[in-house]
Amino acid sequence: MKADQDLTDVLASLALFADLSRPQIEAVAHTCEEVSFPQGQRVLRQGFSHPDFYLIVEGEAEVRIDGVSRTKLGRGDFFGEVAVLLDEPATADVVSLTFLRCMTLPGSDLHQLLVSFPELMFRMLKVETGRLRQTLEWRP
């Protein structure tokens, strides 16, 4: 019970879940697992299938496309959603820059989560829209 409470508190502190009620966040927490990665570990590999959605709760990671750094991710950021939602290989490498602690959700559960909590889907859509704009503005 203590671990569930801690995970619920962590999720409640993140902007992605700001529109959800405490019981809704608890429901999300029951579907997540915690994973961690040491500094320098590749979490996602470009061109390879990855079945999970990741949400960073501690640490930093870097997104690299074809070996070129594109952006950094930190607490509250997420990754893996493109591969999961499109059922395609990852579009980038994600490498831990520091010790990285994430909550992970099996891709098979992500669709149901988004349909069950449209507020969460809307927040993710806003983040994706910002990422698209950033990508369009990015110059090599």
C-alpha positions as CSV (number, residue, x, y, z in Angstrom):
1,M,0.0,0.0,0.0
2,K,2.8,2.4,0.9
3,A,4.4,1.9,-2.6
4,D,1.1,2.6,-4.3
5,Q,0.6,5.8,-2.2
6,D,4.1,7.0,-3.1
7,L,3.6,6.4,-6.8
8,T,0.2,8.2,-6.6
9,D,1.9,11.2,-4.9
10,V,4.6,11.2,-7.6
11,L,2.1,11.1,-10.5
12,A,-0.1,13.7,-8.8
13,S,2.9,16.1,-8.7
14,L,3.4,16.0,-12.5
15,A,1.7,18.4,-14.9
16,L,0.5,15.5,-17.2
17,F,-1.9,14.4,-14.5
18,A,-3.0,17.8,-13.2
19,D,-6.6,17.5,-14.5
20,L,-7.2,14.1,-13.0
21,S,-8.8,13.4,-9.6
22,R,-7.0,11.5,-6.9
23,P,-9.0,8.3,-7.6
24,Q,-8.2,8.6,-11.3
25,I,-4.5,9.0,-10.5
26,E,-4.6,6.0,-8.2
27,A,-6.1,4.0,-11.1
28,V,-3.3,5.1,-13.4
29,A,-0.7,4.2,-10.7
30,H,-2.0,0.7,-10.5
31,T,-1.2,0.1,-14.2
32,C,2.4,1.5,-14.0
33,E,5.7,0.0,-13.0
34,E,8.9,1.7,-11.9
35,V,12.1,1.2,-13.8
36,S,15.5,2.9,-13.5
37,F,18.5,3.3,-15.7
38,P,22.1,4.2,-14.9
39,Q,23.7,7.3,-16.5
40,G,24.6,6.6,-20.2
41,Q,22.2,3.8,-20.8
42,R,20.2,3.7,-24.0
43,V,16.6,3.3,-23.0
44,L,15.1,3.4,-26.5
45,R,16.9,2.5,-29.7
46,Q,16.0,4.2,-32.9
47,G,14.6,1.7,-35.5
48,F,13.8,-1.0,-32.9
49,S,10.4,-1.9,-31.4
50,H,9.7,-0.7,-27.9
51,P,6.4,-1.8,-26.3
52,D,6.3,0.7,-23.5
53,F,5.5,4.3,-22.7
54,Y,7.9,6.0,-20.3
55,L,7.3,8.9,-17.9
56,I,10.3,10.5,-16.2
57,V,10.0,11.1,-12.5
58,E,13.6,11.7,-11.8
59,G,16.7,12.5,-13.8
60,E,17.4,13.6,-17.4
61,A,17.6,12.0,-20.8
62,E,18.6,13.0,-24.2
63,V,16.8,12.4,-27.5
64,R,19.1,11.6,-30.4
65,I,18.1,11.1,-34.0
66,D,20.7,9.5,-36.2
67,G,23.2,10.3,-33.5
68,V,22.4,14.0,-33.3
69,S,21.1,15.4,-30.1
70,R,17.7,17.0,-30.6
71,T,16.4,17.7,-27.1
72,K,16.7,16.9,-23.4
73,L,13.9,15.5,-21.3
74,G,13.4,15.8,-17.5
75,R,10.9,15.2,-14.7
76,G,7.4,15.1,-16.1
77,D,8.4,14.5,-19.7
78,F,7.5,11.3,-21.4
79,F,8.7,9.2,-24.4
80,G,8.0,6.0,-26.3
81,E,4.5,7.1,-27.1
82,V,5.1,7.5,-30.9
83,A,6.3,3.9,-31.3
84,V,3.5,2.6,-29.1
85,L,0.6,4.6,-30.7
86,L,1.8,4.0,-34.2
87,D,2.9,0.4,-33.6
88,E,6.2,1.3,-35.3
89,P,9.9,1.2,-34.3
90,A,11.2,4.0,-32.2
91,T,12.0,7.2,-34.1
92,A,14.9,8.2,-31.9
93,D,17.4,7.0,-29.3
94,V,16.7,8.0,-25.8
95,V,19.8,7.9,-23.6
96,S,20.0,8.6,-19.8
97,L,22.2,11.6,-19.0
98,T,21.9,11.0,-15.3
99,F,20.4,8.3,-13.2
100,L,16.9,8.0,-14.7
101,R,13.8,6.9,-12.8
102,C,10.7,6.3,-14.9
103,M,7.2,5.0,-14.6
104,T,6.4,2.7,-17.4
105,L,3.1,1.6,-18.9
106,P,2.8,-1.3,-21.3
107,G,1.9,0.0,-24.7
108,S,-1.2,-2.3,-24.7
109,D,-2.5,-0.3,-21.8
110,L,-1.8,3.2,-23.1
111,H,-4.7,3.3,-25.6
112,Q,-7.2,2.4,-22.9
113,L,-5.7,4.9,-20.5
114,L,-6.1,7.7,-23.0
115,V,-9.6,6.8,-23.9
116,S,-10.6,6.5,-20.2
117,F,-9.1,9.8,-19.3
118,P,-9.6,12.3,-22.1
119,E,-8.0,15.1,-20.0
120,L,-4.8,13.1,-20.0
121,M,-5.1,12.6,-23.8
122,F,-5.5,16.3,-24.3
123,R,-2.4,17.2,-22.2
124,M,-0.4,14.6,-24.2
125,L,-1.7,16.1,-27.4
126,K,-0.6,19.6,-26.3
127,V,2.9,18.2,-25.6
128,E,3.1,16.5,-29.0
129,T,2.0,19.6,-30.7
130,G,4.8,21.6,-29.0
131,R,7.3,18.9,-30.0
132,L,6.1,19.0,-33.6
133,R,6.5,22.8,-33.7
134,Q,10.0,22.5,-32.2
135,T,10.9,19.9,-34.8
136,L,9.7,22.1,-37.6
137,E,11.8,25.0,-36.3
138,W,14.9,22.8,-35.7
139,R,17.8,23.5,-38.0
140,P,20.7,21.1,-38.4
